[in-house]
Amino acid sequence: MNGQNRKDVLPGKTVDIVLKADQRTGKLTRGIVKDLLTKSSTHPHGIKVRLTDGQVGRVQKVHAE
């Protein structure tokens, strides 16, 4: 799943995000969602989340459990 729909991104899910500093390169960071920061139901660049380690970025991929 891509990370554009808020209903697909839930706390505790494993996701790949792109950090603000990595937007030019597209480097992905894997982690577990702690908080959802985007309030709208969809976002074209991905839902913004905070991972359990404190990193913030936009979800590019949601991994199936």
Predicted model as a PDB file, atoms N, CA, C, CB and O in Angstrom, pLDDT in the B-factor column:
MODEL        1                                                                  
ATOM      1  N   MET A   1       0.836  -1.181   0.000  1.00 86.00           N  
ATOM      2  CA  MET A   1       0.000   0.000   0.000  1.00 86.00           C  
ATOM      3  C   MET A   1       0.882   1.246   0.000  1.00 86.00           C  
ATOM      4  CB  MET A   1      -0.952  -0.003   1.215  1.00 86.00           C  
ATOM      5  O   MET A   1       1.940   1.280   0.629  1.00 86.00           O  
ATOM      6  N   ASN A   2       0.429   2.251  -0.708  1.00 90.00           N  
ATOM      7  CA  ASN A   2       1.144   3.526  -0.618  1.00 90.00           C  
ATOM      8  C   ASN A   2       0.648   4.268   0.613  1.00 90.00           C  
ATOM      9  CB  ASN A   2       0.941   4.387  -1.911  1.00 90.00           C  
ATOM     10  O   ASN A   2      -0.350   3.869   1.213  1.00 90.00           O  
ATOM     11  N   GLY A   3       1.309   5.312   0.989  1.00 92.00           N  
ATOM     12  CA  GLY A   3       0.978   6.014   2.222  1.00 92.00           C  
ATOM     13  C   GLY A   3       0.148   7.260   2.026  1.00 92.00           C  
ATOM     14  O   GLY A   3       0.259   8.201   2.812  1.00 92.00           O  
ATOM     15  N   GLN A   4      -0.694   7.292   0.983  1.00 95.00           N  
ATOM     16  CA  GLN A   4      -1.462   8.499   0.692  1.00 95.00           C  
ATOM     17  C   GLN A   4      -2.810   8.543   1.399  1.00 95.00           C  
ATOM     18  CB  GLN A   4      -1.675   8.617  -0.783  1.00 95.00           C  
ATOM     19  O   GLN A   4      -3.416   9.611   1.485  1.00 95.00           O  
ATOM     20  N   ASN A   5      -3.294   7.421   1.906  1.00 96.00           N  
ATOM     21  CA  ASN A   5      -4.586   7.378   2.589  1.00 96.00           C  
ATOM     22  C   ASN A   5      -4.371   7.203   4.091  1.00 96.00           C  
ATOM     23  CB  ASN A   5      -5.468   6.230   2.028  1.00 96.00           C  
ATOM     24  O   ASN A   5      -3.685   6.282   4.532  1.00 96.00           O  
ATOM     25  N   ARG A   6      -4.967   8.100   4.861  1.00 95.00           N  
ATOM     26  CA  ARG A   6      -4.786   8.095   6.319  1.00 95.00           C  
ATOM     27  C   ARG A   6      -5.316   6.802   6.948  1.00 95.00           C  
ATOM     28  CB  ARG A   6      -5.494   9.309   6.944  1.00 95.00           C  
ATOM     29  O   ARG A   6      -4.773   6.329   7.947  1.00 95.00           O  
ATOM     30  N   LYS A   7      -6.380   6.229   6.364  1.00 95.00           N  
ATOM     31  CA  LYS A   7      -6.976   5.017   6.928  1.00 95.00           C  
ATOM     32  C   LYS A   7      -6.036   3.807   6.844  1.00 95.00           C  
ATOM     33  CB  LYS A   7      -8.281   4.703   6.210  1.00 95.00           C  
ATOM     34  O   LYS A   7      -6.200   2.845   7.595  1.00 95.00           O  
ATOM     35  N   ASP A   8      -5.052   3.850   5.935  1.00 94.00           N  
ATOM     36  CA  ASP A   8      -4.100   2.740   5.780  1.00 94.00           C  
ATOM     37  C   ASP A   8      -2.919   2.843   6.744  1.00 94.00           C  
ATOM     38  CB  ASP A   8      -3.583   2.695   4.350  1.00 94.00           C  
ATOM     39  O   ASP A   8      -2.226   1.856   6.992  1.00 94.00           O  
ATOM     40  N   VAL A   9      -2.691   4.044   7.288  1.00 96.00           N  
ATOM     41  CA  VAL A   9      -1.531   4.295   8.150  1.00 96.00           C  
ATOM     42  C   VAL A   9      -2.021   4.391   9.586  1.00 96.00           C  
ATOM     43  CB  VAL A   9      -0.769   5.604   7.727  1.00 96.00           C  
ATOM     44  O   VAL A   9      -2.685   5.358   9.959  1.00 96.00           O  
ATOM     45  N   LEU A  10      -1.692   3.387  10.393  1.00 95.00           N  
ATOM     46  CA  LEU A  10      -2.154   3.332  11.772  1.00 95.00           C  
ATOM     47  C   LEU A  10      -0.971   3.198  12.725  1.00 95.00           C  
ATOM     48  CB  LEU A  10      -3.133   2.165  11.965  1.00 95.00           C  
ATOM     49  O   LEU A  10       0.055   2.625  12.357  1.00 95.00           O  
ATOM     50  N   PRO A  11      -1.101   3.721  13.947  1.00 96.00           N  
ATOM     51  CA  PRO A  11      -0.023   3.538  14.928  1.00 96.00           C  
ATOM     52  C   PRO A  11       0.288   2.050  15.120  1.00 96.00           C  
ATOM     53  CB  PRO A  11      -0.409   4.181  16.283  1.00 96.00           C  
ATOM     54  O   PRO A  11      -0.617   1.222  15.218  1.00 96.00           O  
ATOM     55  N   GLY A  12       1.581   1.729  15.172  1.00 96.00           N  
ATOM     56  CA  GLY A  12       2.010   0.343  15.324  1.00 96.00           C  
ATOM     57  C   GLY A  12       2.351  -0.336  14.009  1.00 96.00           C  
ATOM     58  O   GLY A  12       2.954  -1.409  14.015  1.00 96.00           O  
ATOM     59  N   LYS A  13       1.982   0.259  12.884  1.00 96.00           N  
ATOM     60  CA  LYS A  13       2.288  -0.319  11.562  1.00 96.00           C  
ATOM     61  C   LYS A  13       3.739  -0.035  11.192  1.00 96.00           C  
ATOM     62  CB  LYS A  13       1.334   0.249  10.472  1.00 96.00           C  
ATOM     63  O   LYS A  13       4.292   1.000  11.564  1.00 96.00           O  
ATOM     64  N   THR A  14       4.348  -0.957  10.461  1.00 97.00           N  
ATOM     65  CA  THR A  14       5.690  -0.766   9.927  1.00 97.00           C  
ATOM     66  C   THR A  14       5.571  -0.068   8.575  1.00 97.00           C  
ATOM     67  CB  THR A  14       6.450  -2.127   9.796  1.00 97.00           C  
ATOM     68  O   THR A  14       4.821  -0.509   7.704  1.00 97.00           O  
ATOM     69  N   VAL A  15       6.320   1.026   8.407  1.00 97.00           N  
ATOM     70  CA  VAL A  15       6.238   1.829   7.188  1.00 97.00           C  
ATOM     71  C   VAL A  15       7.629   2.244   6.725  1.00 97.00           C  
ATOM     72  CB  VAL A  15       5.360   3.071   7.418  1.00 97.00           C  
ATOM     73  O   VAL A  15       8.592   2.217   7.491  1.00 97.00           O  
ATOM     74  N   ASP A  16       7.710   2.630   5.451  1.00 97.00           N  
ATOM     75  CA  ASP A  16       8.898   3.286   4.908  1.00 97.00           C  
ATOM     76  C   ASP A  16       8.530   4.748   4.713  1.00 97.00           C  
ATOM     77  CB  ASP A  16       9.384   2.617   3.551  1.00 97.00           C  
ATOM     78  O   ASP A  16       7.525   5.065   4.075  1.00 97.00           O  
ATOM     79  N   ILE A  17       9.355   5.645   5.271  1.00 97.00           N  
ATOM     80  CA  ILE A  17       9.104   7.076   5.117  1.00 97.00           C  
ATOM     81  C   ILE A  17      10.288   7.734   4.428  1.00 97.00           C  
ATOM     82  CB  ILE A  17       8.835   7.740   6.487  1.00 97.00           C  
ATOM     83  O   ILE A  17      11.395   7.195   4.419  1.00 97.00           O  
ATOM     84  N   VAL A  18      10.044   8.902   3.854  1.00 97.00           N  
ATOM     85  CA  VAL A  18      11.122   9.738   3.338  1.00 97.00           C  
ATOM     86  C   VAL A  18      11.213  10.944   4.264  1.00 97.00           C  
ATOM     87  CB  VAL A  18      10.871  10.169   1.832  1.00 97.00           C  
ATOM     88  O   VAL A  18      10.239  11.671   4.459  1.00 97.00           O  
ATOM     89  N   LEU A  19      12.404  11.144   4.832  1.00 97.00           N  
ATOM     90  CA  LEU A  19      12.657  12.266   5.728  1.00 97.00           C  
ATOM     91  C   LEU A  19      12.808  13.543   4.907  1.00 97.00           C  
ATOM     92  CB  LEU A  19      13.924  12.012   6.591  1.00 97.00           C  
ATOM     93  O   LEU A  19      13.140  13.486   3.723  1.00 97.00           O  
ATOM     94  N   LYS A  20      12.566  14.691   5.531  1.00 95.00           N  
ATOM     95  CA  LYS A  20      12.696  15.985   4.847  1.00 95.00           C  
ATOM     96  C   LYS A  20      14.087  16.127   4.225  1.00 95.00           C  
ATOM     97  CB  LYS A  20      12.430  17.150   5.833  1.00 95.00           C  
ATOM     98  O   LYS A  20      14.217  16.594   3.094  1.00 95.00           O  
ATOM     99  N   ALA A  21      15.113  15.730   4.954  1.00 95.00           N  
ATOM    100  CA  ALA A  21      16.488  15.852   4.460  1.00 95.00           C  
ATOM    101  C   ALA A  21      16.778  14.915   3.285  1.00 95.00           C  
ATOM    102  CB  ALA A  21      17.466  15.570   5.586  1.00 95.00           C  
ATOM    103  O   ALA A  21      17.707  15.158   2.515  1.00 95.00           O  
ATOM    104  N   ASP A  22      15.988  13.850   3.145  1.00 95.00           N  
ATOM    105  CA  ASP A  22      16.210  12.851   2.090  1.00 95.00           C  
ATOM    106  C   ASP A  22      15.249  13.002   0.913  1.00 95.00           C  
ATOM    107  CB  ASP A  22      16.076  11.459   2.667  1.00 95.00           C  
ATOM    108  O   ASP A  22      15.210  12.129   0.046  1.00 95.00           O  
ATOM    109  N   GLN A  23      14.471  14.089   0.860  1.00 94.00           N  
ATOM    110  CA  GLN A  23      13.490  14.240  -0.211  1.00 94.00           C  
ATOM    111  C   GLN A  23      14.139  14.308  -1.585  1.00 94.00           C  
ATOM    112  CB  GLN A  23      12.660  15.480   0.020  1.00 94.00           C  
ATOM    113  O   GLN A  23      13.583  13.792  -2.554  1.00 94.00           O  
ATOM    114  N   ARG A  24      15.295  14.930  -1.687  1.00 96.00           N  
ATOM    115  CA  ARG A  24      15.975  15.033  -2.989  1.00 96.00           C  
ATOM    116  C   ARG A  24      16.463  13.673  -3.477  1.00 96.00           C  
ATOM    117  CB  ARG A  24      17.158  16.004  -2.896  1.00 96.00           C  
ATOM    118  O   ARG A  24      16.364  13.369  -4.665  1.00 96.00           O  
ATOM    119  N   THR A  25      16.990  12.853  -2.566  1.00 96.00           N  
ATOM    120  CA  THR A  25      17.543  11.555  -2.951  1.00 96.00           C  
ATOM    121  C   THR A  25      16.480  10.464  -2.976  1.00 96.00           C  
ATOM    122  CB  THR A  25      18.656  11.161  -2.000  1.00 96.00           C  
ATOM    123  O   THR A  25      16.623   9.479  -3.701  1.00 96.00           O  
ATOM    124  N   GLY A  26      15.412  10.629  -2.190  1.00 93.00           N  
ATOM    125  CA  GLY A  26      14.365   9.610  -2.127  1.00 93.00           C  
ATOM    126  C   GLY A  26      14.724   8.445  -1.214  1.00 93.00           C  
ATOM    127  O   GLY A  26      14.055   7.412  -1.238  1.00 93.00           O  
ATOM    128  N   LYS A  27      15.780   8.600  -0.402  1.00 97.00           N  
ATOM    129  CA  LYS A  27      16.201   7.541   0.530  1.00 97.00           C  
ATOM    130  C   LYS A  27      15.084   7.261   1.532  1.00 97.00           C  
ATOM    131  CB  LYS A  27      17.510   7.944   1.276  1.00 97.00           C  
ATOM    132  O   LYS A  27      14.526   8.185   2.124  1.00 97.00           O  
ATOM    133  N   LEU A  28      14.764   5.988   1.716  1.00 97.00           N  
ATOM    134  CA  LEU A  28      13.685   5.594   2.613  1.00 97.00           C  
ATOM    135  C   LEU A  28      14.219   5.151   3.964  1.00 97.00           C  
ATOM    136  CB  LEU A  28      12.862   4.481   1.990  1.00 97.00           C  
ATOM    137  O   LEU A  28      15.305   4.580   4.064  1.00 97.00           O  
ATOM    138  N   THR A  29      13.440   5.422   4.995  1.00 97.00           N  
ATOM    139  CA  THR A  29      13.757   5.025   6.358  1.00 97.00           C  
ATOM    140  C   THR A  29      12.609   4.160   6.859  1.00 97.00           C  
ATOM    141  CB  THR A  29      13.987   6.272   7.287  1.00 97.00           C  
ATOM    142  O   THR A  29      11.449   4.561   6.766  1.00 97.00           O  
ATOM    143  N   ARG A  30      12.915   2.974   7.390  1.00 97.00           N  
ATOM    144  CA  ARG A  30      11.879   2.072   7.890  1.00 97.00           C  
ATOM    145  C   ARG A  30      11.701   2.254   9.386  1.00 97.00           C  
ATOM    146  CB  ARG A  30      12.227   0.609   7.567  1.00 97.00           C  
ATOM    147  O   ARG A  30      12.669   2.445  10.122  1.00 97.00           O  
ATOM    148  N   GLY A  31      10.453   2.192   9.825  1.00 98.00           N  
ATOM    149  CA  GLY A  31      10.183   2.320  11.245  1.00 98.00           C  
ATOM    150  C   GLY A  31       8.739   1.998  11.567  1.00 98.00           C  
ATOM    151  O   GLY A  31       7.962   1.616  10.691  1.00 98.00           O  
ATOM    152  N   ILE A  32       8.388   2.155  12.837  1.00 97.00           N  
ATOM    153  CA  ILE A  32       7.042   1.868  13.321  1.00 97.00           C  
ATOM    154  C   ILE A  32       6.361   3.183  13.670  1.00 97.00           C  
ATOM    155  CB  ILE A  32       7.074   0.913  14.554  1.00 97.00           C  
ATOM    156  O   ILE A  32       6.935   4.025  14.360  1.00 97.00           O  
ATOM    157  N   VAL A  33       5.130   3.355  13.186  1.00 98.00           N  
ATOM    158  CA  VAL A  33       4.384   4.598  13.381  1.00 98.00           C  
ATOM    159  C   VAL A  33       4.013   4.773  14.851  1.00 98.00           C  
ATOM    160  CB  VAL A  33       3.115   4.612  12.504  1.00 98.00           C  
ATOM    161  O   VAL A  33       3.483   3.865  15.490  1.00 98.00           O  
ATOM    162  N   LYS A  34       4.307   5.976  15.372  1.00 98.00           N  
ATOM    163  CA  LYS A  34       3.891   6.350  16.721  1.00 98.00           C  
ATOM    164  C   LYS A  34       2.695   7.297  16.650  1.00 98.00           C  
ATOM    165  CB  LYS A  34       5.061   7.008  17.494  1.00 98.00           C  
ATOM    166  O   LYS A  34       1.681   7.067  17.309  1.00 98.00           O  
ATOM    167  N   ASP A  35       2.814   8.374  15.842  1.00 97.00           N  
ATOM    168  CA  ASP A  35       1.760   9.389  15.727  1.00 97.00           C  
ATOM    169  C   ASP A  35       1.520   9.729  14.274  1.00 97.00           C  
ATOM    170  CB  ASP A  35       2.127  10.657  16.514  1.00 97.00           C  
ATOM    171  O   ASP A  35       2.443   9.706  13.460  1.00 97.00           O  
ATOM    172  N   LEU A  36       0.260  10.050  13.943  1.00 97.00           N  
ATOM    173  CA  LEU A  36      -0.088  10.587  12.636  1.00 97.00           C  
ATOM    174  C   LEU A  36      -0.132  12.102  12.766  1.00 97.00           C  
ATOM    175  CB  LEU A  36      -1.456  10.013  12.116  1.00 97.00           C  
ATOM    176  O   LEU A  36      -0.800  12.632  13.655  1.00 97.00           O  
ATOM    177  N   LEU A  37       0.577  12.802  11.884  1.00 97.00           N  
ATOM    178  CA  LEU A  37       0.660  14.254  11.966  1.00 97.00           C  
ATOM    179  C   LEU A  37      -0.208  14.953  10.921  1.00 97.00           C  
ATOM    180  CB  LEU A  37       2.093  14.691  11.809  1.00 97.00           C  
ATOM    181  O   LEU A  37      -0.539  16.127  11.087  1.00 97.00           O  
ATOM    182  N   THR A  38      -0.582  14.256   9.852  1.00 96.00           N  
ATOM    183  CA  THR A  38      -1.466  14.819   8.831  1.00 96.00           C  
ATOM    184  C   THR A  38      -2.906  14.614   9.271  1.00 96.00           C  
ATOM    185  CB  THR A  38      -1.212  14.167   7.435  1.00 96.00           C  
ATOM    186  O   THR A  38      -3.304  13.498   9.603  1.00 96.00           O  
ATOM    187  N   LYS A  39      -3.687  15.688   9.273  1.00 96.00           N  
ATOM    188  CA  LYS A  39      -5.082  15.617   9.715  1.00 96.00           C  
ATOM    189  C   LYS A  39      -6.049  15.237   8.596  1.00 96.00           C  
ATOM    190  CB  LYS A  39      -5.496  16.940  10.301  1.00 96.00           C  
ATOM    191  O   LYS A  39      -7.103  14.660   8.865  1.00 96.00           O  
ATOM    192  N   SER A  40      -5.706  15.552   7.342  1.00 96.00           N  
ATOM    193  CA  SER A  40      -6.621  15.255   6.235  1.00 96.00           C  
ATOM    194  C   SER A  40      -6.628  13.759   5.926  1.00 96.00           C  
ATOM    195  CB  SER A  40      -6.225  16.056   4.977  1.00 96.00           C  
ATOM    196  O   SER A  40      -5.696  13.043   6.293  1.00 96.00           O  
ATOM    197  N   SER A  41      -7.669  13.290   5.259  1.00 96.00           N  
ATOM    198  CA  SER A  41      -7.825  11.860   4.989  1.00 96.00           C  
ATOM    199  C   SER A  41      -6.871  11.361   3.910  1.00 96.00           C  
ATOM    200  CB  SER A  41      -9.250  11.565   4.579  1.00 96.00           C  
ATOM    201  O   SER A  41      -6.547  10.174   3.880  1.00 96.00           O  
ATOM    202  N   THR A  42      -6.415  12.243   3.024  1.00 96.00           N  
ATOM    203  CA  THR A  42      -5.444  11.864   1.991  1.00 96.00           C  
ATOM    204  C   THR A  42      -4.436  12.993   1.819  1.00 96.00           C  
ATOM    205  CB  THR A  42      -6.155  11.548   0.637  1.00 96.00           C  
ATOM    206  O   THR A  42      -4.702  14.144   2.163  1.00 96.00           O  
ATOM    207  N   HIS A  43      -3.263  12.633   1.274  1.00 96.00           N  
ATOM    208  CA  HIS A  43      -2.250  13.637   0.932  1.00 96.00           C  
ATOM    209  C   HIS A  43      -1.449  13.097  -0.249  1.00 96.00           C  
ATOM    210  CB  HIS A  43      -1.309  13.961   2.165  1.00 96.00           C  
ATOM    211  O   HIS A  43      -0.986  11.958  -0.203  1.00 96.00           O  
ATOM    212  N   PRO A  44      -1.275  13.895  -1.310  1.00 96.00           N  
ATOM    213  CA  PRO A  44      -0.605  13.395  -2.521  1.00 96.00           C  
ATOM    214  C   PRO A  44       0.851  12.995  -2.323  1.00 96.00           C  
ATOM    215  CB  PRO A  44      -0.672  14.431  -3.582  1.00 96.00           C  
ATOM    216  O   PRO A  44       1.361  12.171  -3.082  1.00 96.00           O  
ATOM    217  N   HIS A  45       1.538  13.557  -1.323  1.00 95.00           N  
ATOM    218  CA  HIS A  45       2.947  13.230  -1.088  1.00 95.00           C  
ATOM    219  C   HIS A  45       3.124  12.209   0.027  1.00 95.00           C  
ATOM    220  CB  HIS A  45       3.724  14.487  -0.752  1.00 95.00           C  
ATOM    221  O   HIS A  45       4.254  11.847   0.357  1.00 95.00           O  
ATOM    222  N   GLY A  46       2.033  11.742   0.608  1.00 96.00           N  
ATOM    223  CA  GLY A  46       2.100  10.769   1.695  1.00 96.00           C  
ATOM    224  C   GLY A  46       1.707  11.391   3.021  1.00 96.00           C  
ATOM    225  O   GLY A  46       1.907  12.584   3.246  1.00 96.00           O  
ATOM    226  N   ILE A  47       1.147  10.573   3.892  1.00 97.00           N  
ATOM    227  CA  ILE A  47       0.724  11.016   5.213  1.00 97.00           C  
ATOM    228  C   ILE A  47       1.969  11.256   6.068  1.00 97.00           C  
ATOM    229  CB  ILE A  47      -0.225   9.968   5.881  1.00 97.00           C  
ATOM    230  O   ILE A  47       2.870  10.417   6.102  1.00 97.00           O  
ATOM    231  N   LYS A  48       2.022  12.390   6.754  1.00 98.00           N  
ATOM    232  CA  LYS A  48       3.178  12.697   7.613  1.00 98.00           C  
ATOM    233  C   LYS A  48       2.991  11.999   8.953  1.00 98.00           C  
ATOM    234  CB  LYS A  48       3.345  14.246   7.814  1.00 98.00           C  
ATOM    235  O   LYS A  48       1.929  12.083   9.569  1.00 98.00           O  
ATOM    236  N   VAL A  49       4.047  11.302   9.398  1.00 98.00           N  
ATOM    237  CA  VAL A  49       3.996  10.548  10.647  1.00 98.00           C  
ATOM    238  C   VAL A  49       5.251  10.785  11.472  1.00 98.00           C  
ATOM    239  CB  VAL A  49       3.823   9.055  10.367  1.00 98.00           C  
ATOM    240  O   VAL A  49       6.276  11.232  10.959  1.00 98.00           O  
ATOM    241  N   ARG A  50       5.152  10.475  12.764  1.00 98.00           N  
ATOM    242  CA  ARG A  50       6.312  10.419  13.661  1.00 98.00           C  
ATOM    243  C   ARG A  50       6.528   8.952  13.994  1.00 98.00           C  
ATOM    244  CB  ARG A  50       6.099  11.292  14.977  1.00 98.00           C  
ATOM    245  O   ARG A  50       5.591   8.255  14.383  1.00 98.00           O  
ATOM    246  N   LEU A  51       7.758   8.483  13.840  1.00 98.00           N  
ATOM    247  CA  LEU A  51       8.090   7.096  14.165  1.00 98.00           C  
ATOM    248  C   LEU A  51       8.384   6.976  15.663  1.00 98.00           C  
ATOM    249  CB  LEU A  51       9.306   6.608  13.326  1.00 98.00           C  
ATOM    250  O   LEU A  51       8.539   7.978  16.360  1.00 98.00           O  
ATOM    251  N   THR A  52       8.459   5.736  16.139  1.00 98.00           N  
ATOM    252  CA  THR A  52       8.724   5.494  17.556  1.00 98.00           C  
ATOM    253  C   THR A  52      10.083   6.041  17.993  1.00 98.00           C  
ATOM    254  CB  THR A  52       8.653   4.005  17.849  1.00 98.00           C  
ATOM    255  O   THR A  52      10.276   6.340  19.172  1.00 98.00           O  
ATOM    256  N   ASP A  53      11.028   6.177  17.056  1.00 97.00           N  
ATOM    257  CA  ASP A  53      12.348   6.735  17.395  1.00 97.00           C  
ATOM    258  C   ASP A  53      12.399   8.256  17.277  1.00 97.00           C  
ATOM    259  CB  ASP A  53      13.410   6.129  16.498  1.00 97.00           C  
ATOM    260  O   ASP A  53      13.453   8.857  17.484  1.00 97.00           O  
ATOM    261  N   GLY A  54      11.256   8.892  16.943  1.00 97.00           N  
ATOM    262  CA  GLY A  54      11.179  10.341  16.907  1.00 97.00           C  
ATOM    263  C   GLY A  54      11.356  10.976  15.544  1.00 97.00           C  
ATOM    264  O   GLY A  54      11.133  12.178  15.397  1.00 97.00           O  
ATOM    265  N   GLN A  55      11.751  10.205  14.539  1.00 98.00           N  
ATOM    266  CA  GLN A  55      11.933  10.754  13.195  1.00 98.00           C  
ATOM    267  C   GLN A  55      10.576  11.072  12.568  1.00 98.00           C  
ATOM    268  CB  GLN A  55      12.723   9.765  12.302  1.00 98.00           C  
ATOM    269  O   GLN A  55       9.594  10.367  12.800  1.00 98.00           O  
ATOM    270  N   VAL A  56      10.535  12.145  11.768  1.00 98.00           N  
ATOM    271  CA  VAL A  56       9.301  12.588  11.124  1.00 98.00           C  
ATOM    272  C   VAL A  56       9.489  12.587   9.619  1.00 98.00           C  
ATOM    273  CB  VAL A  56       8.887  13.994  11.620  1.00 98.00           C  
ATOM    274  O   VAL A  56      10.504  13.067   9.113  1.00 98.00           O  
ATOM    275  N   GLY A  57       8.509  12.044   8.900  1.00 97.00           N  
ATOM    276  CA  GLY A  57       8.565  12.040   7.445  1.00 97.00           C  
ATOM    277  C   GLY A  57       7.247  11.626   6.849  1.00 97.00           C  
ATOM    278  O   GLY A  57       6.280  11.363   7.564  1.00 97.00           O  
ATOM    279  N   ARG A  58       7.212  11.569   5.521  1.00 97.00           N  
ATOM    280  CA  ARG A  58       5.994  11.194   4.799  1.00 97.00           C  
ATOM    281  C   ARG A  58       6.055   9.727   4.381  1.00 97.00           C  
ATOM    282  CB  ARG A  58       5.794  12.098   3.561  1.00 97.00           C  
ATOM    283  O   ARG A  58       7.074   9.253   3.880  1.00 97.00           O  
ATOM    284  N   VAL A  59       4.958   9.026   4.592  1.00 97.00           N  
ATOM    285  CA  VAL A  59       4.890   7.589   4.306  1.00 97.00           C  
ATOM    286  C   VAL A  59       4.895   7.349   2.799  1.00 97.00           C  
ATOM    287  CB  VAL A  59       3.628   6.963   4.945  1.00 97.00           C  
ATOM    288  O   VAL A  59       4.106   7.942   2.062  1.00 97.00           O  
ATOM    289  N   GLN A  60       5.789   6.476   2.354  1.00 97.00           N  
ATOM    290  CA  GLN A  60       5.865   6.074   0.959  1.00 97.00           C  
ATOM    291  C   GLN A  60       5.295   4.670   0.755  1.00 97.00           C  
ATOM    292  CB  GLN A  60       7.311   6.132   0.473  1.00 97.00           C  
ATOM    293  O   GLN A  60       4.752   4.356  -0.304  1.00 97.00           O  
ATOM    294  N   LYS A  61       5.428   3.825   1.793  1.00 97.00           N  
ATOM    295  CA  LYS A  61       4.936   2.450   1.686  1.00 97.00           C  
ATOM    296  C   LYS A  61       4.520   1.936   3.064  1.00 97.00           C  
ATOM    297  CB  LYS A  61       6.018   1.527   1.065  1.00 97.00           C  
ATOM    298  O   LYS A  61       5.198   2.174   4.064  1.00 97.00           O  
ATOM    299  N   VAL A  62       3.396   1.230   3.094  1.00 97.00           N  
ATOM    300  CA  VAL A  62       2.925   0.579   4.326  1.00 97.00           C  
ATOM    301  C   VAL A  62       3.148  -0.910   4.148  1.00 97.00           C  
ATOM    302  CB  VAL A  62       1.402   0.902   4.630  1.00 97.00           C  
ATOM    303  O   VAL A  62       2.712  -1.485   3.151  1.00 97.00           O  
ATOM    304  N   HIS A  63       3.820  -1.546   5.102  1.00 95.00           N  
ATOM    305  CA  HIS A  63       4.111  -2.979   5.014  1.00 95.00           C  
ATOM    306  C   HIS A  63       2.998  -3.799   5.649  1.00 95.00           C  
ATOM    307  CB  HIS A  63       5.449  -3.299   5.689  1.00 95.00           C  
ATOM    308  O   HIS A  63       2.473  -3.434   6.700  1.00 95.00           O  
ATOM    309  N   ALA A  64       2.640  -4.901   5.015  1.00 86.00           N  
ATOM    310  CA  ALA A  64       1.652  -5.826   5.572  1.00 86.00           C  
ATOM    311  C   ALA A  64       2.267  -6.528   6.771  1.00 86.00           C  
ATOM    312  CB  ALA A  64       1.177  -6.862   4.505  1.00 86.00           C  
ATOM    313  O   ALA A  64       3.457  -6.843   6.773  1.00 86.00           O  
ATOM    314  N   GLU A  65       1.463  -6.768   7.776  1.00 72.00           N  
ATOM    315  CA  GLU A  65       1.961  -7.419   9.007  1.00 72.00           C  
ATOM    316  C   GLU A  65       2.229  -8.875   8.752  1.00 72.00           C  
ATOM    317  CB  GLU A  65       0.957  -7.268  10.164  1.00 72.00           C  
ATOM    318  O   GLU A  65       2.651  -9.593   9.658  1.00 72.00           O  
TER     319      GLU A  65                                                      
ENDMDL                                                                          
END                                                                             
